[in-house]
Amino acid sequence: HCRDCRRCVRRYDHHCPWMENCVGERNHPLFVAYLALQLVVLLWGLCLAWSGLQFFQPWGLWLRSTGLLFTTFLLLSFFALVVALLLASHLYLVARNTTTWEFISSHRIAYLRQRTSNPFDRGPTRNLAHFFCGWPSGPWETLSAEEEEEGSSQVV
């Protein structure tokens, strides 16, 4: 359940304040694609800004002619770094088949509290294939039931 939107979201990941929307099962792949596209545009802007900088001028003339462009380059560098880190963290979580909310709040979530590993993780390749291609991995209810059966067979 998202407190910001006051609605339930299946496989809730997080509420994105920049998009003013929840990220969950239906739009999480689109969110990752949005981050990748945003990074490409920022890197393109960095290349354009860098190509406009001319360093072989006296300091005062250089500052007057390219100071704004250099400031733009620095801002684009900062935003590109932030977006790259955000994209990398989301790809890491996708490869582990976990959400941002599960990663941050695992100590408060009943089905993750007592576990040493993620019950939904099926390996990076299968997790990424399921996320980006929609390959079925089975409903989460069956994963929980499988683990309960494994636990009861070990007790005997």
Protein Blocks (a to p, Z undefined) as FASTA:
>chain_A
ZZklopacehifbdcfklopacdfklmmmmmmmmmmmmmmmmmmmmmmmmmpcfbbcfkl
mmmmmmmmmmmmmmmmmmmmmmmmmmmmmmmmmmnopafklmmmmmmpmklmmpcbdfkb
gbjklmmmmmmnopaebjfklmmmmmmmmmmmmmZZ
